[in-house]
Each structure stands twice: as structure tokens, then as C-alpha cells.
Amino acid sequence: MVLNLDIRSYQAESAHHQHDFTQLVLPICGRMEIDVDGRGGSIDNALAALVRPGSQHAQLAQPGSRFLVLDCAPDALHGQPFTALAQRTYVTIPPATRRLIEYAELIGRDQLAATATHLAPLLLASLAALPVQPNPGLNRLIAQVHARPAAAWSNERMAHVAGMSLSQLHQRFRELHDCTPQGWLTRVRIEQAQRWLGDSHLPIAEIALRSGFSDQAALTRAMQRVGGITPAAYRRRQQQPG
């Protein structure tokens, strides 16, 4: 049973709290640091969070971030095919789910409320279709890249860290992120740059280098290609009151 499906922004850090329904938080854009029952992590366009009924959780979202949030009945994930999904806190967002998130953003909040009973089951089914067993090598790679986005991450180095061949690496990124490993790396670097643009007074040129771009021009090209906005314009938007 769907209780609510909505697009939300979180303006401030929340204290630990709990609720009596199942909640799925799917990033549309930006990033959120979230702690669920003592398991801290971050979610972005590649990763969602599942908060079970009664779980203590708190979150802090990057300024400008937006999320598709599904609230559903406590027993919504009981039984097959949701058994494996219900046991996870952080859930990889596959391409099919990403397309549904994009659709939800496109139709807007009013129409989203009207179609929630149809869209919510599709969201859950698309996530439940993920492989039951996570890939520890790929998880290790993702964690290391997030920790050191400016490192020299060639495809060969990424494959080595993940314990895969180059072809396996490309296949996994196509399945899970609908892009190449280097395309995903660019997204991670842009998200890191956006955090510094919104939260610091560092010069844009320094932010570019710290995020893994060769110079400010390379960061500008990447942000314009992916989001249609320059670093300077993004910083101004984040610093606007309200």
C-alpha cells in the first residue's frame, strides 16, 4: 500500500528520528549523507536508501539536492520478490529505476500524486530485480573513488581494484549505472566539485584540481555537458537565500 510519493528537498540536518512505515529515498540530483541504525553512508544518483519501520535515522543533504521519496506500508516489502531488497539499507539504482525517477521529475508533483499507485510498484519492482549478492570488488572500487576522486583512475586501475577484467568492468557499469566507468567517474567528480562550490569559498580553479579535473576549463565543460550550468553559476545559485 502506497502512503505517499513525493519530490522533496531537505534544507537542514535532521536529528535522529523514526517512523512506522517503510521509506525509500531516491536521489534525483545532488547527494545526501544519511545514517540508518548506526550505518552511515551517502546516497547520490547511483545509490538509494531504504529506511525500515522503526529504524533510527538522520540525514544531511547537499544544498540544492532533490529526492523522490516513497512512503509505503510497513509490510510493503514482505515476501517475494522483495525479500532480498528488504534486507538492504543502501540500494544500487539500476538504469530502469533511474528512468522511472526521471519520469517522476518530468511529470511534476501534482501528476505524481495522481499516478503514485501505478508508479510506486514499478519503482519497487525495478529495484527488486537487482542481483541478490552485492559485488564486493565493485563496492570496494566505488568506496575508493568516492574517497579519492582526484586520483588517476584509469580503466585499468579501476578494473584492478574491482578484481575484474576490463570487459567485465564495462559490463557492470552499463548494467548498474547505464554509462562507462569513465562516465561514472566524471559524475562523481562533478558531485564532489558541487559540494565544494556550495559549501566552501575555495577558488573554482582549486576546486577543479581537488575534484580530479585538469583545470577550471575542464570542470566547466563537464558541468555544462552534464547539467547545463557553469561552476560560477552553480555557486551563485547555491548561495542565494532560501
C-alpha positions as a Python dict, from the first residue, in 0.01 Angstrom:
ca = {
    (1, 'M'): (0, 0, 0),
    (2, 'V'): (142, 338, -106),
    (3, 'L'): (112, 610, 158),
    (4, 'N'): (288, 889, -29),
    (5, 'L'): (513, 953, -329),
    (6, 'D'): (663, 1299, -344),
    (7, 'I'): (962, 1507, -455),
    (8, 'R'): (1137, 1662, -156),
    (9, 'S'): (1429, 1883, -61),
    (10, 'Y'): (1591, 1877, 282),
    (11, 'Q'): (1709, 2221, 394),
    (12, 'A'): (1880, 2136, 723),
    (13, 'E'): (2036, 1848, 912),
    (14, 'S'): (1776, 1637, 1087),
    (15, 'A'): (1805, 1483, 1431),
    (16, 'H'): (1768, 1107, 1464),
    (17, 'H'): (1405, 1005, 1431),
    (18, 'Q'): (1192, 709, 1326),
    (19, 'H'): (855, 635, 1169),
    (20, 'D'): (621, 340, 1145),
    (21, 'F'): (626, 300, 766),
    (22, 'T'): (879, 191, 505),
    (23, 'Q'): (1057, 477, 329),
    (24, 'L'): (1264, 469, 11),
    (25, 'V'): (1478, 776, -67),
    (26, 'L'): (1581, 801, -435),
    (27, 'P'): (1808, 1092, -532),
    (28, 'I'): (1703, 1299, -833),
    (29, 'C'): (2007, 1526, -812),
    (30, 'G'): (2269, 1603, -552),
    (31, 'R'): (2379, 1399, -255),
    (32, 'M'): (2272, 1314, 99),
    (33, 'E'): (2468, 1189, 398),
    (34, 'I'): (2239, 953, 589),
    (35, 'D'): (2274, 735, 898),
    (36, 'V'): (2034, 443, 941),
    (37, 'D'): (2057, 244, 1264),
    (38, 'G'): (2421, 342, 1304),
    (39, 'R'): (2515, 260, 944),
    (40, 'G'): (2642, 583, 795),
    (41, 'G'): (2663, 633, 421),
    (42, 'S'): (2587, 868, 136),
    (43, 'I'): (2339, 842, -150),
    (44, 'D'): (2354, 1002, -493),
    (45, 'N'): (2231, 930, -844),
    (46, 'A'): (2378, 580, -819),
    (47, 'L'): (2256, 479, -474),
    (48, 'A'): (1926, 494, -281),
    (49, 'A'): (1846, 444, 88),
    (50, 'L'): (1583, 213, 235),
    (51, 'V'): (1459, 302, 584),
    (52, 'R'): (1262, 25, 751),
    (53, 'P'): (983, 89, 1005),
    (54, 'G'): (1125, 176, 1346),
    (55, 'S'): (1476, 245, 1216),
    (56, 'Q'): (1655, 538, 1378),
    (57, 'H'): (1785, 766, 1104),
    (58, 'A'): (1917, 1116, 1040),
    (59, 'Q'): (2024, 1294, 723),
    (60, 'L'): (2207, 1596, 587),
    (61, 'A'): (2155, 1684, 219),
    (62, 'Q'): (2386, 1878, -9),
    (63, 'P'): (2233, 2221, -90),
    (64, 'G'): (2014, 2208, -399),
    (65, 'S'): (1960, 1833, -377),
    (66, 'R'): (1622, 1684, -462),
    (67, 'F'): (1484, 1339, -386),
    (68, 'L'): (1195, 1116, -489),
    (69, 'V'): (1062, 978, -160),
    (70, 'L'): (829, 679, -142),
    (71, 'D'): (645, 609, 183),
    (72, 'C'): (464, 277, 189),
    (73, 'A'): (305, 36, 433),
    (74, 'P'): (531, -148, 681),
    (75, 'D'): (464, -480, 508),
    (76, 'A'): (511, -350, 153),
    (77, 'L'): (835, -546, 109),
    (78, 'H'): (727, -870, 275),
    (79, 'G'): (772, -1187, 73),
    (80, 'Q'): (897, -1248, -279),
    (81, 'P'): (1028, -1082, -487),
    (82, 'F'): (1125, -824, -223),
    (83, 'T'): (1293, -1045, 40),
    (84, 'A'): (1649, -951, -57),
    (85, 'L'): (1565, -584, -114),
    (86, 'A'): (1402, -553, 230),
    (87, 'Q'): (1727, -660, 399),
    (88, 'R'): (1935, -381, 246),
    (89, 'T'): (1993, -25, 364),
    (90, 'Y'): (2177, 112, 61),
    (91, 'V'): (2048, 1, -277),
    (92, 'T'): (2216, 46, -615),
    (93, 'I'): (1992, 232, -861),
    (94, 'P'): (1979, 39, -1191),
    (95, 'P'): (1903, 210, -1525),
    (96, 'A'): (1534, 108, -1519),
    (97, 'T'): (1482, 273, -1181),
    (98, 'R'): (1672, 583, -1294),
    (99, 'R'): (1434, 620, -1589),
    (100, 'L'): (1134, 599, -1355),
    (101, 'I'): (1288, 866, -1131),
    (102, 'E'): (1339, 1090, -1433),
    (103, 'Y'): (978, 1033, -1536),
    (104, 'A'): (856, 1129, -1188),
    (105, 'E'): (1052, 1453, -1204),
    (106, 'L'): (924, 1527, -1554),
    (107, 'I'): (553, 1497, -1475),
    (108, 'G'): (572, 1718, -1165),
    (109, 'R'): (432, 1687, -815),
    (110, 'D'): (61, 1722, -893),
    (111, 'Q'): (53, 1447, -1154),
    (112, 'L'): (295, 1241, -947),
    (113, 'A'): (43, 1224, -663),
    (114, 'A'): (-226, 1110, -906),
    (115, 'T'): (-9, 831, -1051),
    (116, 'A'): (156, 715, -727),
    (117, 'T'): (-39, 390, -705),
    (118, 'H'): (87, 293, -1051),
    (119, 'L'): (443, 429, -1035),
    (120, 'A'): (536, 308, -686),
    (121, 'P'): (504, -67, -767),
    (122, 'L'): (721, -15, -1075),
    (123, 'L'): (990, 155, -866),
    (124, 'L'): (994, -129, -615),
    (125, 'A'): (990, -397, -885),
    (126, 'S'): (1280, -235, -1071),
    (127, 'L'): (1490, -229, -753),
    (128, 'A'): (1395, -585, -660),
    (129, 'A'): (1529, -703, -996),
    (130, 'L'): (1886, -631, -881),
    (131, 'P'): (2119, -928, -819),
    (132, 'V'): (2079, -1061, -466),
    (133, 'Q'): (2450, -1076, -391),
    (134, 'P'): (2644, -747, -398),
    (135, 'N'): (2982, -743, -568),
    (136, 'P'): (3246, -675, -300),
    (137, 'G'): (3509, -581, -559),
    (138, 'L'): (3286, -323, -721),
    (139, 'N'): (3181, -189, -380),
    (140, 'R'): (3549, -154, -291),
    (141, 'L'): (3615, 41, -611),
    (142, 'I'): (3319, 274, -556),
    (143, 'A'): (3429, 346, -198),
    (144, 'Q'): (3787, 423, -304),
    (145, 'V'): (3682, 652, -587),
    (146, 'H'): (3447, 847, -359),
    (147, 'A'): (3730, 880, -105),
    (148, 'R'): (3989, 992, -364),
    (149, 'P'): (3811, 1125, -674),
    (150, 'A'): (4116, 1323, -789),
    (151, 'A'): (4338, 1014, -814),
    (152, 'A'): (4446, 889, -1157),
    (153, 'W'): (4160, 645, -1216),
    (154, 'S'): (4231, 479, -1548),
    (155, 'N'): (4006, 196, -1661),
    (156, 'E'): (4291, -45, -1595),
    (157, 'R'): (4334, 74, -1237),
    (158, 'M'): (3961, 63, -1173),
    (159, 'A'): (3941, -294, -1307),
    (160, 'H'): (4235, -397, -1088),
    (161, 'V'): (4077, -254, -770),
    (162, 'A'): (3744, -419, -854),
    (163, 'G'): (3911, -752, -934),
    (164, 'M'): (3761, -763, -1283),
    (165, 'S'): (3869, -769, -1642),
    (166, 'L'): (3816, -453, -1846),
    (167, 'S'): (3523, -608, -2029),
    (168, 'Q'): (3360, -716, -1701),
    (169, 'L'): (3409, -366, -1559),
    (170, 'H'): (3240, -204, -1858),
    (171, 'Q'): (2955, -456, -1848),
    (172, 'R'): (2888, -398, -1476),
    (173, 'F'): (2884, -20, -1515),
    (174, 'R'): (2646, -46, -1809),
    (175, 'E'): (2415, -270, -1605),
    (176, 'L'): (2421, -66, -1285),
    (177, 'H'): (2483, 293, -1396),
    (178, 'D'): (2398, 298, -1768),
    (179, 'C'): (2734, 455, -1853),
    (180, 'T'): (3102, 374, -1893),
    (181, 'P'): (3339, 364, -1594),
    (182, 'Q'): (3488, 697, -1702),
    (183, 'G'): (3141, 847, -1742),
    (184, 'W'): (3058, 743, -1386),
    (185, 'L'): (3391, 882, -1263),
    (186, 'T'): (3308, 1219, -1419),
    (187, 'R'): (2974, 1222, -1235),
    (188, 'V'): (3148, 1150, -903),
    (189, 'R'): (3398, 1429, -965),
    (190, 'I'): (3125, 1675, -1060),
    (191, 'E'): (2930, 1591, -744),
    (192, 'Q'): (3243, 1649, -534),
    (193, 'A'): (3305, 1981, -708),
    (194, 'Q'): (2943, 2084, -650),
    (195, 'R'): (2974, 2012, -278),
    (196, 'W'): (3274, 2243, -252),
    (197, 'L'): (3109, 2506, -471),
    (198, 'G'): (2811, 2513, -237),
    (199, 'D'): (2986, 2469, 97),
    (200, 'S'): (3324, 2646, 65),
    (201, 'H'): (3488, 2966, -55),
    (202, 'L'): (3768, 2785, -239),
    (203, 'P'): (3858, 2931, -580),
    (204, 'I'): (3693, 2743, -865),
    (205, 'A'): (4032, 2658, -1017),
    (206, 'E'): (4138, 2490, -692),
    (207, 'I'): (3807, 2304, -665),
    (208, 'A'): (3858, 2173, -1018),
    (209, 'L'): (4200, 2030, -932),
    (210, 'R'): (4086, 1883, -600),
    (211, 'S'): (3795, 1712, -773),
    (212, 'G'): (4012, 1547, -1037),
    (213, 'F'): (3980, 1784, -1335),
    (214, 'S'): (4287, 1909, -1517),
    (215, 'D'): (4186, 2274, -1481),
    (216, 'Q'): (3888, 2507, -1435),
    (217, 'A'): (3801, 2490, -1805),
    (218, 'A'): (3772, 2110, -1789),
    (219, 'L'): (3534, 2134, -1491),
    (220, 'T'): (3329, 2398, -1672),
    (221, 'R'): (3296, 2182, -1983),
    (222, 'A'): (3193, 1878, -1778),
    (223, 'M'): (2930, 2065, -1576),
    (224, 'Q'): (2787, 2230, -1886),
    (225, 'R'): (2769, 1896, -2066),
    (226, 'V'): (2604, 1711, -1778),
    (227, 'G'): (2393, 1980, -1613),
    (228, 'G'): (2389, 2278, -1848),
    (229, 'I'): (2540, 2511, -1587),
    (230, 'T'): (2885, 2660, -1522),
    (231, 'P'): (3064, 2629, -1186),
    (232, 'A'): (3027, 3002, -1122),
    (233, 'A'): (2654, 2996, -1196),
    (234, 'Y'): (2609, 2686, -978),
    (235, 'R'): (2786, 2859, -687),
    (236, 'R'): (2570, 3170, -721),
    (237, 'R'): (2254, 2958, -723),
    (238, 'Q'): (2359, 2770, -409),
    (239, 'Q'): (2438, 3093, -227),
    (240, 'Q'): (2102, 3252, -297),
    (241, 'P'): (1892, 3286, 20),
    (242, 'G'): (1602, 3044, 62),
}
